[in-house]
């Protein structure tokens, strides 16, 4: 994906590119941003919501990392809660990481994203 973003950024230099991902998708867009050359990074913006704690987050003015205001146990690495959820999974039929929900209407999701984009696109 990094190659495609590089191609777009170089061929459409007056355009801005936004890549976004949730959970593992957040980790994926972070990794993609790392692979993009410095020449085009200024025109690429990344939103990573709930990227798992074991993934290295990238520090940049063009990246918004969202962790549900510190409530996402998977994003912040709250191992005790995650282990408890893993133990419950066979009985409930699902693995649920508390706080790992990102609804547009949730406090901190819409407001953070809109604020980030407004600052970058003014």
N, C-alpha and C positions, 0 to 999 in steps of 0.2 A: 504494500500500500504506500510505503514511503516513496517509491519510484513514481507512482502515479501522482502523488501530491506534488513532488518535485516538478514533474512535467507540467501540471496545471499552473503552479506558481510561476514557473519560468515563462510559460506561454501566455499567461494572463496576469501580468505584473501589477495591474491596477485593481485586481480583485483580492478579496480576503477569503481564506479557506477555514472552515470550522469543522473539526472532527470531534466526535463525542462518543462516549461509551459508558456502559453501566456494568459494574462488577468486573468480570474478566474482560469485558469490552473496555472498561476504564484502564485496565492494565495494558491492553492492546494498543490503545491510542497513545498512552505514555511511551511505550516502546517505539511506536511509529514516529513520534515526535523526536525521540533520541536519534533516529536514523536519518532524519531530514538534515540536509546541509545547512550550514549557518547562513548561506546566501539567501535562502528563502524562509527561514524561521520567522522573520518579522511579519510575514503575511499569513502565518498559520496560527490558529487559535484552537486550543484543546480544552474540552470539558470532560473530566473523569469523575464519575459519580460512583462511589462505593468500591473503588479499586481495592483488592485484597491487600492486607497488611504485608504479606511476604514479597510483594512487588515493590521495587524501588520507585518512589515517586520522583518525578522530575521537577526541579525548581526553575521556574521561568515566569516572567510577567505575562506570558501568553498562555499560561495554563491555569485552569481553575480546578482544584481538587475539592470535591465535596464528600463529606463523611457524615452527613445527616446531623450536623452540629455536634459531632463527637459521640453520637448515639449508635452508630453503626459498628456492631461488635466485630464484623468481618474486616472492615476498613481500619479500625483502630487496633485490632489484634487482641481483643479481650478473650484470652484463651479459655478461661474458666467457663464463660457463657457458651463459647463455641463447642467445647467438649461436652457440656451438658446437652446441647442441642444434638450433637452427634450421637450421644447415648440414647436419646429419646427417638431418634429418627426411625429405627426399625418398628417401633410401636405406633408411631403416628403416620408413618408412610411418607414422611418428608423431612428434609433438613431445613430448619428455619434459623437463620442468624438474626437475632433481635436487632432491630434498627436498620436492617438492610433492605429498606423499602424507600423508593424515591418517587413520590407522586408530585406532579406539578403543583398541586394545592398544598403540599406539606410545607410547614415553616422552614425557611432556609433554602428550599430548592429553587422555586421560581425567583424569589428575591435575589439570591446569589447569582443565578445565571443571567437574569435581566441586568443586574447591576454590572456584572463583568462585561457583558456584550455592549452595554451603553457606553462604558468607559473606553472600550476598544474601538468603537465605530463612530465616535463623534468627530 
